[in-house]
Amino acid sequence: MNFTMHKGDINLHPIAQKLIDRKIDKLQSLLVHYSEDMLDLKLNLEMIEPKNIYISNLVLSVPNQTFKIEKNSKDLTDAVGQTFDALIREVKKFKEKLRKTHTYKEYTKK
């Protein structure tokens, strides 16, 4: 997976870096069927100074699909964690759609 991070002048705490590494590993485990060269993940971290709010923006490009997630929080690790969690949920939904298991769930609810 090609990973690019743009953090501007934000200093990442080692805990935040470990969180990012863990979440990237989780994403890679979900996308093992794709070639490493076909996956592109971009993380953009920003801070709004007057409000002390961190904005985390993720863009994941897989063949025929692009996922864009943006979350914000007053804590950097919380913003990054929420963004990666939302992206992981979207990837799981995408995989279910490809397998067509989502239609099976719909039929069993009726």
SULWOPE-V312404 format. One record per residue. N is the residue number from 1. RES is the residue in three letters. PSI is psi as a letter, one per 40 degrees, with the letter a starting at -180 (999 if undefined). Layout:
N,RES,PSI + N,RES,PSI
This chain:
1,MET,h + 2,ASN,h + 3,PHE,h + 4,THR,h + 5,MET,h + 6,HIS,h + 7,LYS,e + 8,GLY,b + 9,ASP,f + 10,ILE,h + 11,ASN,h + 12,LEU,h + 13,HIS,i + 14,PRO,d + 15,ILE,d + 16,ALA,d + 17,GLN,d + 18,LYS,d + 19,LEU,d + 20,ILE,d + 21,ASP,d + 22,ARG,d + 23,LYS,d + 24,ILE,d + 25,ASP,d + 26,LYS,d + 27,LEU,d + 28,GLN,d + 29,SER,d + 30,LEU,d + 31,LEU,f + 32,VAL,e + 33,HIS,e + 34,TYR,i + 35,SER,i + 36,GLU,d + 37,ASP,e + 38,MET,e + 39,LEU,h + 40,ASP,h + 41,LEU,h + 42,LYS,h + 43,LEU,h + 44,ASN,h + 45,LEU,h + 46,GLU,i + 47,MET,h + 48,ILE,h + 49,GLU,d + 50,PRO,d + 51,LYS,e + 52,ASN,f + 53,ILE,h + 54,TYR,h + 55,ILE,h + 56,SER,h + 57,ASN,h + 58,LEU,h + 59,VAL,h + 60,LEU,h + 61,SER,h + 62,VAL,i + 63,PRO,h + 64,ASN,e + 65,GLN,i + 66,THR,h + 67,PHE,h + 68,LYS,h + 69,ILE,h + 70,GLU,h + 71,LYS,i + 72,ASN,i + 73,SER,i + 74,LYS,e + 75,ASP,h + 76,LEU,d + 77,THR,d + 78,ASP,d + 79,ALA,d + 80,VAL,d + 81,GLY,d + 82,GLN,d + 83,THR,d + 84,PHE,d + 85,ASP,d + 86,ALA,d + 87,LEU,d + 88,ILE,d + 89,ARG,d + 90,GLU,d + 91,VAL,d + 92,LYS,d + 93,LYS,d + 94,PHE,d + 95,LYS,d + 96,GLU,d + 97,LYS,d + 98,LEU,d + 99,ARG,e + 100,LYS,f + 101,THR,e + 102,HIS,d + 103,THR,d + 104,TYR,d + 105,LYS,d + 106,GLU,d + 107,TYR,d + 108,THR,d + 109,LYS,d + 110,LYS,999
